[in-house]
């Protein structure tokens, strides 16, 4: 367990990751998935309010920033037209399920349900980006998600009281960030290796023709 004020260091990692991602979005080097980032720009605020109602203080602000960063990214991406606008029925289905989770929270009107539904909704919203990261890793950036994981781990280490309201969201974000960073990194490495193989084969064929 570390000092609770290390949460501010966690916030810095969040801002660092968001800053890098926004810059790459402006340059067209990443293409945020519309379904995922639209919901990521909404769901964390639900979790933030749920945490506040359960007495969570400093760690809740990491959750708040987890909503502010996607909001900024979405606005920048839409304005610069770098968002991934092509959506499948699968993507839309994930988005509808995520929205349903938020609606269920409103029906139950209980902070504990709110946090659970927020996590489920956020995870469902992440599926299109996982899918895109697997098939098109160059359209994403692993650093943003690595910063998210680091921020979440610091938040967990700084907790003084271990209740689900305090650790649930941070634990989820740590897993989410690690999963996306690993997927983008590994698939990106595989894609680059395949590209090098294709180039070598093409070069060899050219040499043989000569």
C-alpha positions as CSV (number, residue, x, y, z in Angstrom):
1,X,0.0,0.0,0.0
2,X,1.3,3.4,-0.9
3,X,0.3,7.0,0.0
4,X,-3.2,7.9,-1.2
5,X,-1.8,11.0,-2.9
6,X,-0.1,8.8,-5.4
7,X,-3.5,9.0,-7.1
8,X,-2.2,12.3,-8.6
9,X,0.6,10.4,-10.3
10,X,-2.0,8.1,-11.7
11,X,-3.9,11.1,-13.1
12,X,-0.6,12.2,-14.8
13,X,-0.3,8.9,-16.6
14,X,-3.9,9.3,-17.7
15,X,-3.3,12.7,-19.1
16,X,0.0,11.6,-20.7
17,X,-1.7,8.7,-22.5
18,X,-4.6,10.9,-23.5
19,X,-2.3,13.6,-24.8
20,X,-0.3,11.1,-26.9
21,X,-3.5,9.6,-28.4
22,X,-5.1,12.9,-29.2
23,X,-1.9,14.1,-30.9
24,X,-1.8,10.9,-33.0
25,X,-5.5,11.3,-33.8
26,X,-4.9,14.9,-35.0
27,X,-2.1,13.6,-37.2
28,X,-4.3,10.7,-38.5
29,X,-2.0,8.0,-37.1
30,X,-4.7,6.4,-35.1
31,X,-8.4,5.9,-35.9
32,X,-10.6,5.6,-32.8
33,X,-13.6,3.4,-33.2
34,X,-16.8,5.5,-33.1
35,X,-18.9,3.0,-31.1
36,X,-16.2,2.3,-28.5
37,X,-15.1,5.9,-27.9
38,X,-18.6,7.3,-27.9
39,X,-19.5,5.0,-25.0
40,X,-16.2,5.4,-23.3
41,X,-16.9,9.1,-23.3
42,X,-20.2,8.5,-21.3
43,X,-19.9,5.3,-19.1
44,X,-17.1,6.5,-16.8
45,X,-19.2,9.4,-15.6
46,X,-21.8,6.8,-14.4
47,X,-19.1,5.0,-12.5
48,X,-17.7,8.2,-11.1
49,X,-21.1,9.2,-9.7
50,X,-21.6,5.7,-8.3
51,X,-18.2,5.9,-6.5
52,X,-19.0,9.3,-5.0
53,X,-22.3,8.0,-3.7
54,X,-20.4,5.1,-2.1
55,X,-18.0,7.4,-0.3
56,X,-15.0,6.9,-2.7
57,X,-13.0,10.1,-2.9
58,X,-9.5,10.5,-4.6
59,X,-9.6,7.3,-6.6
60,X,-13.0,8.4,-8.1
61,X,-11.2,11.3,-9.8
62,X,-9.1,8.8,-11.8
63,X,-12.5,7.4,-13.0
64,X,-13.6,10.9,-13.9
65,X,-10.5,11.5,-16.0
66,X,-11.2,8.1,-17.7
67,X,-14.3,9.7,-19.1
68,X,-12.8,13.2,-19.8
69,X,-10.0,11.7,-21.9
70,X,-12.2,9.7,-24.3
71,X,-14.6,12.7,-24.6
72,X,-11.7,14.9,-25.8
73,X,-10.4,12.2,-28.1
74,X,-13.8,11.7,-29.6
75,X,-14.3,15.4,-30.2
76,X,-10.9,15.8,-31.8
77,X,-11.3,12.7,-34.0
78,X,-14.7,13.7,-35.2
79,X,-13.6,17.2,-36.0
80,X,-10.5,16.0,-37.8
81,X,-12.4,13.1,-39.5
82,X,-10.0,10.5,-38.2
83,X,-12.6,8.4,-36.4
84,X,-13.3,4.9,-37.6
85,X,-16.8,5.5,-39.0
86,X,-17.4,2.1,-40.7
87,X,-19.4,0.0,-38.2
88,X,-20.7,-3.6,-38.6
89,X,-23.9,-5.1,-37.1
90,X,-21.6,-6.6,-34.5
91,X,-20.3,-3.2,-33.4
92,X,-23.8,-1.7,-33.3
93,X,-25.0,-4.7,-31.2
94,X,-22.2,-4.2,-28.7
95,X,-23.1,-0.5,-28.5
96,X,-26.8,-1.3,-27.9
97,X,-25.9,-3.8,-25.2
98,X,-23.7,-1.2,-23.5
99,X,-26.5,1.4,-23.6
100,X,-28.8,-1.2,-22.2
101,X,-26.4,-1.6,-19.2
102,X,-26.7,2.1,-18.4
103,X,-30.5,2.0,-18.7
104,X,-30.6,-1.0,-16.3
105,X,-28.6,1.0,-13.8
106,X,-31.1,3.9,-14.1
107,X,-33.9,1.4,-13.4
108,X,-32.3,-0.2,-10.4
109,X,-31.1,3.2,-9.1
110,X,-28.5,1.6,-6.8
111,X,-24.9,2.7,-6.8
112,X,-23.5,-0.9,-6.6
113,X,-25.6,-1.9,-9.6
114,X,-24.4,1.3,-11.3
115,X,-20.8,0.3,-11.0
116,X,-21.4,-3.3,-12.2
117,X,-23.4,-2.1,-15.2
118,X,-20.9,0.6,-16.0
119,X,-18.1,-2.0,-16.1
120,X,-20.1,-4.4,-18.2
121,X,-21.2,-1.6,-20.5
122,X,-17.7,-0.3,-20.9
123,X,-16.3,-3.8,-21.6
124,X,-18.9,-4.4,-24.3
125,X,-18.1,-1.0,-25.8
126,X,-14.4,-2.1,-25.9
127,X,-15.1,-5.2,-28.1
128,X,-15.1,-3.3,-31.4
129,X,-11.7,-1.8,-30.6
130,X,-10.3,-5.1,-29.6
131,X,-11.6,-6.5,-32.9
132,X,-10.0,-3.6,-34.8
133,X,-6.8,-3.8,-32.9
134,X,-6.5,-7.5,-33.9
135,X,-7.2,-7.0,-37.5
136,X,-5.8,-3.5,-38.0
137,X,-3.2,-2.9,-35.2
138,X,-1.6,0.1,-37.0
139,X,-4.8,2.1,-36.5
140,X,-4.3,2.0,-32.8
141,X,-1.5,3.0,-30.3
142,X,-0.5,0.8,-27.4
143,X,1.0,3.6,-25.4
144,X,-2.4,5.1,-24.5
145,X,-3.5,1.8,-23.1
146,X,-0.2,1.1,-21.3
147,X,-0.6,4.5,-19.5
148,X,-4.2,3.5,-18.6
149,X,-2.9,0.3,-17.0
150,X,-0.1,2.0,-15.1
151,X,-2.6,4.6,-13.8
152,X,-5.0,1.9,-12.7
153,X,-2.3,-0.1,-10.9
154,X,-1.1,3.0,-9.1
155,X,-4.7,3.7,-8.1
156,X,-5.2,0.2,-6.7
157,X,-1.9,0.4,-4.8
158,X,-3.0,3.6,-3.2
159,X,-6.3,2.4,-1.9
160,X,-6.7,2.5,1.9
161,X,-10.1,0.7,2.0
162,X,-10.8,-2.2,-0.3
163,X,-14.4,-2.1,-1.2
164,X,-15.8,-3.0,-4.7
165,X,-16.8,0.6,-5.2
166,X,-13.2,1.6,-4.7
167,X,-11.3,-1.1,-6.5
168,X,-13.8,-2.4,-9.1
169,X,-13.4,0.2,-11.8
170,X,-9.6,0.6,-11.4
171,X,-9.2,-3.2,-11.6
172,X,-11.3,-3.4,-14.7
173,X,-9.3,-0.6,-16.4
174,X,-6.0,-2.2,-15.5
175,X,-7.2,-5.4,-17.3
176,X,-8.7,-3.5,-20.2
177,X,-5.5,-1.4,-20.8
178,X,-3.2,-4.4,-20.5
179,X,-5.3,-6.4,-22.9
180,X,-5.5,-3.7,-25.5
181,X,-1.8,-2.8,-25.2
182,X,-0.8,-6.5,-25.6
183,X,-3.1,-7.1,-28.5
184,X,-1.9,-4.0,-30.4
185,X,1.8,-4.7,-29.6
186,X,1.7,-8.4,-30.5
187,X,-0.4,-8.0,-33.6
188,X,1.6,-5.0,-34.8
189,X,4.8,-7.0,-34.4
190,X,3.3,-9.9,-36.3
191,X,2.0,-7.6,-39.1
192,X,5.5,-6.0,-39.4
193,X,7.1,-9.4,-39.5
194,X,4.7,-10.6,-42.3
195,X,5.4,-7.4,-44.2
196,X,9.2,-8.0,-44.0
197,X,8.7,-11.5,-45.3
198,X,6.6,-10.3,-48.3
199,X,9.3,-7.7,-49.1
200,X,12.1,-10.3,-48.9
201,X,10.2,-12.6,-51.2
202,X,9.4,-9.9,-53.7
203,X,13.1,-8.8,-53.7
204,X,14.2,-12.4,-54.2
205,X,11.9,-12.8,-57.2
206,X,13.1,-9.6,-58.7
207,X,16.7,-10.8,-58.3
208,X,15.8,-14.2,-59.9
209,X,14.2,-12.5,-62.9
210,X,17.4,-10.6,-63.5
